[in-house]
Every structure is written in C-alpha cells, then in structure tokens.
Amino acid sequence: MIKKIFLITVLFIIFATFQYYYNKNKNSAYEFTIWTIQLKPVAQEVIEENISFFKQIHPGIKITWVDIPIAEAQKRTLAAILGKNPPDLINLNPDFSVILAQRGALDYFSEQESKKFIPSTIQMLKYNEKVYALPFYATSSVTLYNKKLYNSCGFENPPETYDDIAAISNDLKKCTNIYPITINLNENDSLAKILNKYNVYSFESQKEIESAIFVYEMFNNLYKKNLLSKDTLTINHREMAEKYMSNNALFVVLGSNFLNMVKENAPQIYAQSDISTQLTGSSREYDISLMNLIIPKYAKHKALAHEFANLLTSEDSQIKLAKSTNVIPVNKEALKDKYFSNCDSDLIAKARCVSIKQLENSLSKDFGIKNKKEINDALNKTSETILLNPSITKKEIETEVIKLANQIKKLKR
C-alpha cells in the first residue's frame, strides 16, 4: 500500500512538473517583441491598432512594443543580435540592415512578400539578390522657395538642378540681397548624394572624375563669391529652415516635416512660398530616405514576425501611417488612395505629391555600403580643403579631386 502511494505521488510530481514546463513553454511561444525607431507618439495609434488586430487573430499572444531613440537603435540592435536574444521584428535603416545581412544575421523575405512594394524600394533592400528587409516607409526632401521674391527678380520656373541655381545665383543675390540657397555640404552623406546626382559613384572613370571636379568647382565659386553662407560646412537642417524663415535664404532643400515648422513660426514667409522638386543633377534622379523592417536570424517567432511585417505594410496600415506622420507609403496600392493625388490644398499636400513622384525616380546607384563612413569623411574633407582656401586655383581643385579619386578607389576595393 505504501509503495502504491509512493508511486502515485512520484507520478503526480512528474505530471505536475511536465505540466508546468509545458505551460511555461506554451506561454513563452506567444511573447512577441517589436522594436521601432521614434514612432511614438505620432504613429502610436496606427501601431497599437495593428497590435490589437494581431491579438485578435492570435488569442493569448503577448506583444511587447519598444520604441527606441534613433541614437540608440544600432547599438541596441547589435547587442541583442550578438547576444542571440533579439526581438522578433525590428524597424531599422537600410545602411545598417545590409551590414547585418552581410554578416548572415537576418532572415530573408520571399518574392511574394515583396510584390506589393514600389520596385525601386525593393532594389534598395537586396543583398546577393535576396530581399533582406521589407520597406516600411519613405521620405524625400523637396525644395522650398520664396516664390514672391523669386518672381520679383524676373524669374518664373524654379531651378531643377544645383547648376541651374548656380547659374542665376549672382543675379538673385543682387536682386534680393539674401543668399540664393542655404545648404550643408558636410552633413553625413549630403555631398555624396549630390555627387551621385551627377553620376559620380566610384571615381573609376575619367568621366566621373570630371563630373566631380565640376561639382567641387561649382560650390567653390559660389562660396568664394559669397553666394553661399559661411556656415555652409557646419549648418544643420533645423538651422537651414531657420535661415529660410528669417528671410536669409531664397531656396532650401528640406524634408516635408519642416514645412509645419515654417508655417507656424514664419507665416508671412510661408504665404510667399512654393514647393518644387528636390534639386538634382545631370542624372535627374532624386535621393530618398527609406526605413525598413528586418527579422533577425535568431528571432524566436519568425513566422509571426513575417506576418506582422506584412500587416504593418498592408495598404490600410500604410495609408494611416502616412496620414499620421506625413511619410510616404511604399505599398503600391496605398499610393492609389486619393489622399496622395490631392495636391492643391496647401504646400504640405503639394510636398507630399512631389515626394511621391520623386520616389518613382530615385537614385539608382550610390557609393555602396563598404567603408561608407570613410568615403563620406574623404568627400567632406575635400570640400573643406577646397572651400576654405580662398585662393585655390582651378588646377589645384583638379589635383585635390584626383587625390580624392585615388583614395575612394582604395576604400571601395
């Protein structure tokens, strides 16, 4: 009898232990984690709607949403991935995402999953012909200009390229007594993107070197003639907007998110303003900024991550995200919504429509991901050497650009 009681007790303990770990594992299977970058509070309602819907189709699921400051995103993501304990789905930028793809740290997306997106955005997210991320949303800067002042100087159509505005800058300065354009040539990859617009990607060909010389000479001439402000190498985007608002610049290329700032803080200048396409170059292409969604290789719930990524990028979600944050959808069907074709209500609506058109003709090439920081540093250092030397000659500019070309070639190998 005692042996029988002992046996029942042991069996009960085994069963209870099994049940405990079974329930623990069952519950942990539904602990799903998402990381985004600075989407609270602007996109909070949209994300939370998607989370609520996901909980309905997956009863019992526990979803943790963490919104990370942009300055911490890369560091925290890398630490989580190296520790093999990453979240299931992460919102990142393509530059850092492709580094993770190169290291074999990501799960890939299928061709079927990528069909609903604008093709140019998918091309930006391929490594070894595999899609390592899904596009989440895009932004594309536009040109804001004081149309009233510009027209008063006898000009009608706004310039389309940097060399267009360079050609009329002297006349504009004489007419208005303000800087024709405010620009930062040394902020991150600003100069790299300008060079890309003039078909400079590698400095491998003589044609590319000649185009780069043309660009550096153009900005040197503007700077030397006081047609660019002295803070051209240090000014940031907010300060550029402030210079425009204080009527110290006629043209500025800015993200559409700055338009509200101009509208609220300088209503008189805003009333005189208009929107045109982002200044480009001989390529007639435009740079865009893309944010994407990745699934780490060691994510615990990859199937759920794929499902939630597709939910966030669905037509309905993309439209709601765009309306709440003023970003551009990357879902082809979402862009057919009348909200994205109604451009007449105000400058903000016009900027939205212009940005969408630019998305369809985005830059097809850049300097690539290898040694990107070092390449940008070299480009920016050359601009400092050229612009800060008031007596530099054309021949000396050519010499500096040839030195730069040799440096870039080594960095790209």
C-alpha positions as CSV (number, residue, x, y, z in Angstrom):
1,M,0.0,0.0,0.0
2,I,2.8,2.4,0.9
3,K,4.7,1.5,-2.3
4,K,1.5,2.2,-4.2
5,I,1.0,5.6,-2.6
6,F,4.7,6.5,-3.2
7,L,4.4,5.5,-6.9
8,I,1.2,7.7,-7.3
9,T,3.0,10.6,-5.6
10,V,6.0,10.3,-7.9
11,L,3.8,10.1,-10.9
12,F,1.8,13.1,-9.7
13,I,5.1,15.1,-9.3
14,I,6.3,14.1,-12.7
15,F,3.0,15.1,-14.3
16,A,2.9,18.4,-12.4
17,T,6.5,19.2,-13.5
18,F,5.7,18.4,-17.1
19,Q,2.5,20.5,-17.0
20,Y,4.5,23.4,-15.5
21,Y,7.1,23.4,-18.2
22,Y,4.6,22.7,-20.9
23,N,2.5,25.8,-19.9
24,K,5.7,27.9,-19.5
25,N,6.9,27.0,-23.0
26,K,3.4,27.4,-24.4
27,N,3.2,30.9,-22.9
28,S,6.7,31.9,-24.0
29,A,5.9,30.9,-27.5
30,Y,3.5,33.9,-27.6
31,E,5.8,36.5,-26.2
32,F,6.3,38.5,-29.4
33,T,8.5,41.6,-29.4
34,I,8.7,44.5,-31.9
35,W,11.2,47.4,-31.9
36,T,10.6,50.6,-33.8
37,I,12.5,53.9,-34.0
38,Q,10.9,57.1,-32.7
39,L,7.4,56.4,-33.8
40,K,5.8,57.4,-30.5
41,P,3.6,59.4,-30.2
42,V,3.0,60.3,-33.9
43,A,2.4,56.7,-35.1
44,Q,1.3,55.3,-31.8
45,E,-2.4,54.9,-32.7
46,V,-1.6,53.1,-36.0
47,I,0.9,50.7,-34.4
48,E,-1.4,50.0,-31.5
49,E,-4.3,49.3,-33.9
50,N,-2.2,46.7,-35.6
51,I,-1.2,45.1,-32.3
52,S,-4.9,44.9,-31.2
53,F,-5.8,43.3,-34.5
54,F,-2.9,40.8,-34.3
55,K,-4.0,39.8,-30.8
56,Q,-7.5,39.0,-32.1
57,I,-6.2,36.6,-34.7
58,H,-3.6,35.1,-32.3
59,P,-5.6,34.7,-29.0
60,G,-3.4,34.6,-25.9
61,I,-0.4,36.3,-27.6
62,K,1.6,38.8,-25.6
63,I,3.1,41.6,-27.7
64,T,5.8,43.9,-26.4
65,W,6.4,47.1,-28.4
66,V,9.6,49.0,-27.7
67,D,10.1,52.4,-29.3
68,I,13.8,53.3,-29.4
69,P,15.5,56.7,-29.7
70,I,17.3,56.9,-33.1
71,A,20.7,57.4,-31.5
72,E,20.4,54.1,-29.6
73,A,18.9,51.9,-32.4
74,Q,22.1,50.5,-33.9
75,K,23.9,49.9,-30.6
76,R,20.9,48.1,-29.0
77,T,20.1,46.1,-32.1
78,L,23.7,44.9,-32.5
79,A,23.9,44.0,-28.8
80,A,20.6,42.0,-29.0
81,I,21.7,40.1,-32.1
82,L,25.2,39.3,-30.8
83,G,23.6,38.1,-27.6
84,K,21.3,35.8,-29.7
85,N,18.3,37.2,-27.9
86,P,16.9,39.7,-30.4
87,P,13.3,41.0,-30.7
88,D,11.2,39.3,-33.4
89,L,10.8,42.3,-35.7
90,I,13.0,45.5,-35.9
91,N,12.5,48.8,-37.7
92,L,15.9,50.0,-39.0
93,N,17.5,51.9,-41.8
94,P,18.9,50.1,-44.9
95,D,22.5,51.1,-44.3
96,F,22.8,49.2,-41.0
97,S,20.4,46.5,-42.1
98,V,22.6,45.5,-45.1
99,I,25.6,45.2,-42.7
100,L,23.6,42.6,-40.7
101,A,22.6,40.8,-43.9
102,Q,26.3,40.7,-45.0
103,R,27.1,39.0,-41.6
104,G,24.3,36.4,-42.1
105,A,22.3,37.8,-39.2
106,L,19.0,38.2,-40.9
107,D,16.1,36.1,-42.1
108,Y,15.1,36.8,-45.8
109,F,11.8,37.7,-47.3
110,S,10.1,35.9,-50.2
111,E,9.4,37.2,-53.7
112,Q,5.7,37.0,-52.9
113,E,6.1,39.3,-49.8
114,S,8.0,41.9,-51.9
115,K,5.5,42.1,-54.8
116,K,3.3,44.8,-53.2
117,F,6.1,47.4,-52.9
118,I,7.4,50.0,-55.3
119,P,10.2,48.1,-57.2
120,S,12.9,50.8,-56.5
121,T,12.5,50.3,-52.8
122,I,12.9,46.6,-53.0
123,Q,16.1,47.0,-55.1
124,M,17.5,49.1,-52.2
125,L,16.9,46.2,-49.8
126,K,18.7,43.4,-51.7
127,Y,21.9,41.6,-50.9
128,N,23.2,38.8,-53.1
129,E,19.8,39.1,-55.0
130,K,17.9,38.3,-51.8
131,V,15.5,40.6,-50.0
132,Y,16.9,41.1,-46.5
133,A,14.2,43.6,-45.3
134,L,10.7,44.9,-46.2
135,P,10.3,48.6,-46.9
136,F,8.3,50.3,-44.1
137,Y,8.1,54.0,-45.2
138,A,10.0,56.6,-47.1
139,T,10.7,60.3,-47.1
140,S,12.1,62.5,-49.9
141,S,13.2,66.1,-49.5
142,V,11.6,68.9,-51.6
143,T,12.7,72.4,-52.5
144,L,11.0,75.2,-50.6
145,Y,11.5,78.6,-52.1
146,N,10.2,82.2,-51.7
147,K,8.2,82.4,-54.9
148,K,7.2,86.1,-54.4
149,L,10.8,87.2,-54.2
150,Y,11.9,84.9,-56.9
151,N,9.3,86.1,-59.3
152,S,10.0,89.8,-58.4
153,C,13.5,89.2,-59.8
154,G,12.1,88.4,-63.2
155,F,12.3,84.6,-62.9
156,E,9.3,82.2,-63.4
157,N,10.1,78.5,-63.3
158,P,12.2,77.4,-60.3
159,P,15.6,75.8,-61.0
160,E,15.7,72.0,-61.2
161,T,19.4,71.3,-60.6
162,Y,22.2,72.7,-58.5
163,D,23.9,74.0,-61.6
164,D,20.7,75.7,-62.6
165,I,20.6,77.7,-59.4
166,A,24.4,78.3,-59.5
167,A,23.9,79.9,-62.9
168,I,21.4,82.5,-61.6
169,S,22.8,82.9,-58.0
170,N,24.6,86.1,-58.7
171,D,21.5,87.8,-60.2
172,L,19.4,86.6,-57.4
173,K,21.8,87.9,-54.7
174,K,21.9,91.3,-56.4
175,C,18.1,91.4,-56.7
176,T,17.2,90.3,-53.2
177,N,20.4,90.9,-51.1
178,I,20.0,87.5,-49.5
179,Y,21.7,84.1,-50.1
180,P,20.2,82.3,-53.1
181,I,20.3,78.9,-51.3
182,T,21.2,77.6,-47.9
183,I,22.8,74.2,-47.9
184,N,25.1,71.9,-45.8
185,L,27.7,70.2,-47.9
186,N,29.3,68.3,-45.0
187,E,26.4,66.8,-43.0
188,N,26.6,63.0,-43.1
189,D,26.3,61.9,-46.8
190,S,24.8,65.2,-48.2
191,L,27.7,65.7,-50.6
192,A,27.8,62.0,-51.6
193,K,24.2,62.3,-52.7
194,I,24.9,65.4,-54.7
195,L,27.7,63.7,-56.4
196,N,25.5,60.7,-57.1
197,K,23.1,63.0,-58.8
198,Y,25.9,64.0,-61.2
199,N,26.6,60.3,-61.9
200,V,29.6,60.0,-59.6
201,Y,29.6,56.7,-57.8
202,S,33.1,55.3,-57.7
203,F,35.6,57.7,-59.4
204,E,36.6,54.7,-61.6
205,S,36.1,56.5,-64.9
206,Q,37.6,59.8,-66.2
207,K,34.0,61.0,-66.8
208,E,33.2,60.5,-63.1
209,I,36.3,62.4,-62.1
210,E,35.4,65.3,-64.5
211,S,31.9,65.4,-63.1
212,A,33.2,65.5,-59.5
213,I,35.6,68.4,-60.5
214,F,32.6,70.2,-61.9
215,V,30.6,69.8,-58.7
216,Y,33.5,70.9,-56.4
217,E,34.3,73.9,-58.7
218,M,30.6,74.9,-58.7
219,F,30.3,75.1,-55.0
220,N,33.8,76.7,-54.6
221,N,32.8,79.5,-57.0
222,L,29.5,80.1,-55.1
223,Y,31.3,80.1,-51.7
224,K,34.2,82.3,-52.9
225,K,31.7,84.9,-54.3
226,N,29.7,85.0,-51.1
227,L,26.7,83.3,-52.7
228,L,26.8,80.6,-50.1
229,S,26.8,81.5,-46.4
230,K,30.0,81.0,-44.4
231,D,28.3,78.2,-42.3
232,T,27.7,76.0,-45.4
233,L,30.0,73.4,-44.0
234,T,28.5,73.3,-40.5
235,I,24.8,74.3,-40.6
236,N,22.2,71.6,-39.8
237,H,18.7,71.1,-41.3
238,R,16.9,72.9,-38.5
239,E,19.3,75.9,-38.9
240,M,18.7,75.8,-42.6
241,A,15.0,76.1,-42.0
242,E,15.6,78.9,-39.6
243,K,17.7,80.8,-42.1
244,Y,14.9,80.5,-44.7
245,M,12.3,81.6,-42.1
246,S,14.3,84.7,-41.2
247,N,14.4,85.6,-44.9
248,N,18.1,85.0,-45.2
249,A,17.8,82.4,-48.0
250,L,15.7,82.2,-51.1
251,F,15.9,78.4,-51.6
252,V,16.3,75.5,-49.2
253,V,16.0,71.7,-49.7
254,L,14.3,70.1,-46.7
255,G,12.2,67.2,-45.6
256,S,8.5,68.0,-45.7
257,N,8.4,67.6,-41.9
258,F,9.9,71.1,-41.7
259,L,7.0,72.7,-43.5
260,N,4.8,72.8,-40.4
261,M,7.7,74.5,-38.6
262,V,7.9,77.2,-41.3
263,K,4.1,77.6,-41.3
264,E,3.8,78.0,-37.6
265,N,6.9,80.2,-37.0
266,A,7.1,82.3,-40.1
267,P,3.5,82.6,-41.5
268,Q,4.4,85.6,-43.7
269,I,7.3,83.7,-45.4
270,Y,5.2,80.6,-45.7
271,A,2.5,82.6,-47.5
272,Q,5.1,83.8,-50.1
273,S,6.5,80.3,-50.6
274,D,6.0,77.4,-53.0
275,I,7.3,73.9,-53.5
276,S,9.3,72.4,-56.3
277,T,11.1,69.2,-56.9
278,Q,14.3,68.4,-54.9
279,L,17.3,70.0,-56.6
280,T,19.1,67.3,-58.6
281,G,21.9,67.0,-61.1
282,S,22.6,65.6,-64.6
283,S,21.1,62.2,-63.6
284,R,17.7,63.8,-63.0
285,E,17.2,61.4,-60.1
286,Y,16.2,62.1,-56.5
287,D,17.5,60.8,-53.2
288,I,15.1,59.2,-50.8
289,S,15.4,58.0,-47.3
290,L,13.9,54.6,-46.6
291,M,13.1,52.9,-43.3
292,N,12.7,49.1,-43.3
293,L,11.7,46.1,-41.2
294,I,14.1,43.2,-40.5
295,I,13.7,39.8,-38.9
296,P,16.9,38.6,-37.0
297,K,18.1,35.1,-37.8
298,Y,17.8,34.1,-34.1
299,A,14.3,35.6,-33.7
300,K,12.1,33.2,-31.7
301,H,9.0,33.7,-33.7
302,K,9.9,34.2,-37.4
303,A,6.6,33.2,-38.8
304,L,4.8,35.7,-36.6
305,A,7.4,38.3,-37.5
306,H,6.7,37.8,-41.2
307,E,3.0,38.0,-40.6
308,F,3.2,41.2,-38.6
309,A,5.7,42.9,-41.0
310,N,3.2,42.2,-43.8
311,L,0.4,43.6,-41.6
312,L,2.4,46.9,-41.0
313,T,3.0,47.3,-44.7
314,S,-0.6,46.5,-45.8
315,E,-2.5,49.1,-47.9
316,D,-4.7,50.2,-45.0
317,S,-1.8,50.5,-42.5
318,Q,0.4,52.4,-44.9
319,I,-2.3,55.0,-45.6
320,K,-3.0,55.5,-41.9
321,L,0.8,55.8,-41.2
322,A,1.2,58.4,-43.9
323,K,-1.7,60.5,-42.7
324,S,-0.5,60.5,-39.1
325,T,3.2,61.1,-39.8
326,N,3.4,62.7,-43.2
327,V,5.7,60.0,-44.5
328,I,5.4,58.3,-48.0
329,P,3.9,54.9,-48.3
330,V,5.9,52.2,-50.0
331,N,2.9,49.9,-50.8
332,K,1.9,50.4,-54.4
333,E,-1.9,50.1,-53.7
334,A,-1.7,52.6,-50.8
335,L,-0.4,55.2,-53.2
336,K,-3.5,55.0,-55.3
337,D,-5.5,56.5,-52.5
338,K,-6.9,60.0,-53.4
339,Y,-5.1,61.4,-50.4
340,F,-1.9,61.1,-52.4
341,S,-3.2,62.8,-55.5
342,N,-4.9,65.8,-53.8
343,C,-2.1,68.3,-54.1
344,D,-4.0,71.6,-54.2
345,S,-5.0,72.2,-50.6
346,D,-1.7,73.7,-49.3
347,L,2.1,73.4,-49.5
348,I,2.2,70.4,-47.3
349,A,-0.1,68.5,-49.6
350,K,1.9,69.7,-52.6
351,A,5.1,68.5,-51.0
352,R,3.5,65.1,-50.4
353,C,2.6,64.7,-54.0
354,V,6.0,65.9,-55.2
355,S,7.8,63.5,-52.9
356,I,5.8,60.6,-54.2
357,K,6.7,61.4,-57.8
358,Q,10.4,61.6,-56.8
359,L,10.1,58.1,-55.2
360,E,9.4,56.7,-58.7
361,N,12.7,58.1,-60.0
362,S,15.0,57.6,-57.1
363,L,18.8,57.4,-57.3
364,S,19.7,54.1,-58.8
365,K,23.3,54.0,-57.6
366,D,25.4,55.3,-54.7
367,F,28.9,54.7,-53.3
368,G,27.9,51.4,-51.8
369,I,28.0,50.2,-48.2
370,K,31.7,49.3,-47.9
371,N,33.6,51.9,-45.9
372,K,30.7,54.3,-46.2
373,K,31.7,56.5,-43.3
374,E,35.3,56.7,-44.5
375,I,34.1,57.6,-48.0
376,N,31.9,60.3,-46.7
377,D,34.7,61.6,-44.5
378,A,37.0,61.8,-47.5
379,L,34.4,63.6,-49.7
380,N,33.7,66.1,-46.9
381,K,37.4,66.7,-46.1
382,T,38.0,67.6,-49.8
383,S,35.1,70.1,-49.7
384,E,36.7,71.7,-46.6
385,T,40.1,71.9,-48.3
386,I,38.7,73.4,-51.4
387,L,36.1,75.8,-50.0
388,L,38.2,77.1,-47.1
389,N,41.1,78.1,-49.4
390,P,40.0,81.4,-50.9
391,S,43.0,81.5,-53.3
392,I,42.7,77.9,-54.6
393,T,43.0,77.7,-58.4
394,K,41.1,75.5,-60.9
395,K,44.2,73.4,-61.4
396,E,44.6,72.9,-57.6
397,I,40.9,71.8,-57.4
398,E,41.6,69.3,-60.1
399,T,44.6,68.0,-58.1
400,E,42.6,67.7,-54.9
401,V,39.8,65.7,-56.7
402,I,42.3,63.4,-58.4
403,K,43.8,62.7,-54.9
404,L,40.3,62.1,-53.6
405,A,39.5,59.7,-56.5
406,N,42.6,57.5,-55.7
407,Q,41.5,57.5,-52.0
408,I,37.9,56.4,-52.9
409,K,39.1,53.7,-55.2
410,K,41.2,52.1,-52.4
411,L,38.3,52.3,-50.0
412,K,35.9,50.6,-52.4
413,R,38.2,47.7,-53.1
